[in-house]
Amino acid sequence: MRRIEEVAGNNTSDLTEMNRSAIVRILQQKEVCTRAEIAKLMGLTQASITKLVGYLIEMGVVSEVGIVKGNGNRRSIGIRLNAEKNLVIGVKFSRHVFAIGVFDISGKLYTQKETEFGLDENTGIVLAQMKKQIRDLLDEYKNIVAIGLALPGPYLRKEGRIAMVTRMPSWHNINFIEEFENEFDKPVFIEQDANAGALAEWWFGDHGRPLSSLTYFLVGEGVGSGVVDNDRLLLGYQGIASEVGHISIDYNGPVCECGNRGCLELYSSTTAFLKEAKLKLPELFRDKYENRTMACERVFDAARSGNTKAKALVEKIAEYIGYGCVTLINAYDPEIIVIGDSISKADELILPTIKRIVEERTIPEVSSRVRIKISKLSIDPTLYGAAAIATDRVLRKPSEYLFTN
């Protein structure tokens, strides 16, 4: 008989672990809950929740925090996640720079560091620097449970390679799975950067609960999106689902490195934005700037000050982002779209135009039900997302990954 690989069953231990994971994830979002509140959220009996919580308390994953008021002013014992006992390392790799930070599983940042490198720098040297910094942090922080690595997309998850890195061809043949799977005594989980950003907004963003579907729209040096639907990342067959940056908005447009013409990334990335800004507003760039985000902010500040050329440039890129949002709405039906990375720093300058484009180009019954927001995360969303990659994986299997007493 041919084996059916697509169908997987669940035994009793799997279901028990799924329920433990659900409790841990509820506490990660709500900080303190009573057993009765958890039972209501999960649709299980309070007796079942009491048994599951008892196991997690015994493990040291959660703890009781005293009396809190429940429904009807009933006094109940609160439960909290011991987030500080379980830390993760987040690693962001991008063009020009990699960043590494230590976070707990509630999203609290302990330390972070950025390291710049040249586009033509030897890949082996860059990877060696990255690995050394990770080892140093593992030596310093003894309760790290996992490492998350966020890479530019499109990232081929099964192969461990980045399919294309604009202006960085030497990185095309690096197999990140082989580089990291046996490098440390902690598990390493890898995702593309937009998926990481989506997980950061899902786990650490303030978007209200319950939440069924969230799309993160990354608009920076690259352009992409990540989709979380019903608590799961949308990945596709090769892991490159929702690569909105390489959807064509002009089939006669310029050729992209991916082989397509008129890709959205060619019009709405920081590279495209700054190329036009330097031509039309050269006076803004006479002084050196540390990075492209700061260069973009010079244009945004000029627009806020009333510079008509800067305002026109910002309006133009906002329209392109709006076209991207229209595509995301029609393709993925999100409850909320969160726009992040460098261009999102324009914030109130771009949001009204984005919403106008969406209203003009989508069915009213659809667009009126989609929230569109600018990311308010105070930490770099991709670095935060790298931590969220690890957080997401360990919270789904708390008995396997989290530290116990």
C-alpha positions, 0 to 999 in steps of 0.5 A: 500500500502506498504511504500517505505522507500528507496525513498525520494523526495525533496521539494522546501525548500530542494532544496534551502537548498541544493543550500545554502549548495553547496555555503557554501562548495564552499567557504569553499574550495576556501576562496573567490569567486565571484557570477559569479564564484559560478554560473559557478561552480554550473551550476545555473543562476547568478540571482539565486546565487545572491538570495541565497548569499543574504540570506546567507549574511543576516544570517551572514554565508557569507560576502562581502569582496570588489572588486576582479578580475573575468574572463576577468579582470572584477571587481566583489565583492568577497564573503567569508565564515565567518568561525571564527563565527562557531566553532566545537569541534573534539574528537578523541578516540583511544587506550591509548589516547583521544584528544579534539580540537576546530576548525573553519569550515575552519579547523583552530585550536584554541586549543587541548589537549591529555589525556592518559589512561590505556587499563584496566582503568574504562570506566566510568571514561574515559568517564567522563573525556572526557565529562568534557573537552568538557563542559569546552570548550563549556563554553569557546567558545560560538560559537561552533555549533557541536561536532564530535567524531571519534572512532576506527573501525569497528564502527556499526553506527546504534547501536552506538557500536564499534564492536571490539577494539583490546586489549580493550574488556571493550569498546565493550559494550559502546553505544556511541550514548546513552552516547553523544546524550543528554549530551550537547546542541550541536549536536554530530556526530560520525564516525569511525576514517578512515572515519574521516580521509577521511573527513579531507583530503577531506575538509582540504587536499590540493589535488586539485579541482575538486576531485571526489573520495578520499580514506584515508588509515589509517595505525597506531595502527589499519588499515582501510580506509575511502572512499569519493565518489562524495562528500559523505562517503561510509558507507555500510549497517552497516557503516563498508564499506571499513574495509580494515584492516580485509581483509585477505592477507594470508588465512593460516595466524595467527588468528585475533581477528575479527575471520579471518586469515591473516588480513592486520592489523596483518602485517602492524599496528604499533603493528606488526611493533614494535613487529618485530623491538624490536626483530631485533633492541633492541638497538633502544628501550633502552630509554623510548619513549612517544608513539608508533608513536615516537617508529616507528620514531626511526626505520624510522630515523635509516633507513634514516641513513642507518641501513640495518635492519631498512631499511629491516623492513620499506621495508617489511611494505611498501610492505604490505601497497602496497597490501592494496592499490591494494585492495583499487584500485580494490574495490573502484576505487579512484582518489587518495589514501592518506596514513596517521597515524603513519606508514605514517611518513616513508614518502619517505622511503615507497612511492616508494615501495608502488607505485611499488607494485601497478604497479606490481599488477594492470592493467596499465591503472588503476594504472597510473590514481590513485594518491598515496600520504602521508598525509601532514596534520600538525594536527593529521588526526584523530583529524582533522577528528573528526572536519571534521565530524562536519564540513561536517554535519553542512555545509550540513545544514547551515540554521539549524546549523550555527550561524546567526546574 
